[in-house]
Amino acid sequence: MSENRVYNFSAGPSMLPEAVLCRARDEMLNYNGSGMSVMEMSHRSKVYDEIIKKCEAKLRSLLNIPENYKVLFLQGGASLQFASVPLNLMKTGKADYIVTGQFSGKAAKEAKKYGTPNVVSDLKEEVYKRIPKAEELTLSPDADYVHICANNTIFGTHWNYVLDTGNVPLVADMSSCILSEEIDVTKYGLIYAGAQKNMAPAGLTVVIVREDLIGNARADIPTVMDYAVMAENDSMYNTPSTYPIYVCGLVLEWIESIGGIAELEKINRAKAALLYDYLDESELFIAHADRDSRSLMNVTFRTGNEELDAKFVKEAAAEGLVSLKGHRSVGGMRASIYNAMPVEGVEKLVAFMRDFEAKNK
Ligand SMILES: *Cc1c(COP(=O)(O)O)cnc(C)c1O
C-alpha cells in the first residue's frame, strides 16, 4: 500500500483495492482511446455499452448467476430497495421479515407502508448479537417472500446458514457481504446490495432477481423502481450510475486476478480469524457477536469502558488505523474488513490491540 494511505476500517463507503484506484486514475482523462473520461461519456455510447456489459458478465461469472436471473444496476441505495422489494414482490400484502439489526428493521418498517409484513423474529433485547436458529422461526407458508439481511453491518453478525424457505422466495440484503464469500444464488429469489461496501463507490445498487418474480409490480410503482422496466431496458430506462458501474467492473476484474470468490473467501476467513482469535484470548476486549453468528466483514468489539474505547479509537487513528468507532447503537469498536482491506491492515490492527491491552490492563 502507498505510504501516505491509511488502513480505513470504515463500514462504508469503504476501502477500494489500490490497484483499482490506480487503474481508474490512469484511465481518468482518456478511457481506452475514447479521448474522454468515463464520467463524461453518454451511457448510450458504444464504448459505455461495453463497460456495463462487461461488468454484468463478470458479476455473472464470479457469482455463477444462472440465466434465469436478471442483473440490474440501480440507484437509490439499499434503502430504496426496502421499498422496491415490497412494491415489486408483495402481491398479496404478506411477507415475512426477520429483523436481525437496524437495516432489516428499517426494511420491515418500509414494507409496512405497502402491506402487512410479519416480523417473524426480532432479537433486539439481545442487542442483535446473534442470528436466530432455523428452529426458532415460524415462517408463513403463504408469504410472498421472506426478507433477511445476510450480514448485519452494525452489529457484526452474519447468517452462517442459508434459511430454507421452501417455495417462498428468499430475499436477502447483501450490502455488506456480497462478493466476500461463495453463495448459491439459486437459493435466493432476490439479492440486493448497495455497492459502497464491497463493490464500488457509492451511487450504485445491484439487484439480482429471478425472472419469474418480476412483472407483478403494483400499478402505482414509480417507473424507475419497477424491476420489469429496468430489466427490459438493460438498466438503461434512465441514466444509470455510470462511473460506479465502471469502477465495479474494475473491482470484479481485481477479484478475478486474485483467483475468484473462493480464493477471496479464504483470505477473508484468514483475516477475520486473526481478529476473532485475538478477541477470544484477550482479557481486555470483548467480541459483540456470538461465535456461530460472526461476520467476516464487520468485527464488533469493546472494552466495556467507554472512555477506554474512545482512547483506543483515537490512538489507533494516530497509527493510521482509522474509522474504528462502532455504530452508536452498539457502542465500542467496529473493524470493517471488506475485500479491499489488505491482510497487513488486519495484522497491524491486531498488533496495535495487543500493545494497547498490555498498556491498559
Ligand atoms: C449500508 C447498508 C444499507 C444502507 O445502504 P444505503 O446504500 O446507504 O441505502 C442497507 N443494508 C445494509 C446491510 C447495509 O450495510
The ligand as an SDF file (V2000), in Angstrom:
LIG
                    3D

 15 15  0  0  0  0  0  0  0  0999 V2000
  -25.1070    0.1680    4.3300 C   0  0  0  0  0  0  0  0  0  0  0  0
  -26.2380   -0.7650    4.3680 C   0  0  0  0  0  0  0  0  0  0  0  0
  -27.5250   -0.3850    3.9740 C   0  0  0  0  0  0  0  0  0  0  0  0
  -27.8550    1.0260    3.5500 C   0  0  0  0  0  0  0  0  0  0  0  0
  -27.3520    1.2440    2.3170 O   0  0  0  0  0  0  0  0  0  0  0  0
  -27.6100    2.6170    1.5160 P   0  0  0  0  0  0  0  0  0  0  0  0
  -26.9640    2.3110    0.2270 O   0  0  0  0  0  0  0  0  0  0  0  0
  -26.9810    3.6940    2.3170 O   0  0  0  0  0  0  0  0  0  0  0  0
  -29.0780    2.7960    1.4100 O   0  0  0  0  0  0  0  0  0  0  0  0
  -28.5260   -1.3300    3.9870 C   0  0  0  0  0  0  0  0  0  0  0  0
  -28.2790   -2.5890    4.3810 N   0  0  0  0  0  0  0  0  0  0  0  0
  -27.0600   -2.9900    4.7830 C   0  0  0  0  0  0  0  0  0  0  0  0
  -26.8480   -4.3920    5.2070 C   0  0  0  0  0  0  0  0  0  0  0  0
  -26.0140   -2.0910    4.7930 C   0  0  0  0  0  0  0  0  0  0  0  0
  -24.7960   -2.4860    5.2030 O   0  0  0  0  0  0  0  0  0  0  0  0
  1  2  1  0
  2  3  1  0
  2 14  2  0
  3  4  1  0
  3 10  2  0
  4  5  1  0
  5  6  1  0
  6  7  2  0
  6  8  1  0
  6  9  1  0
 10 11  1  0
 11 12  2  0
 12 13  1  0
 12 14  1  0
 14 15  1  0
M  END
$$$$
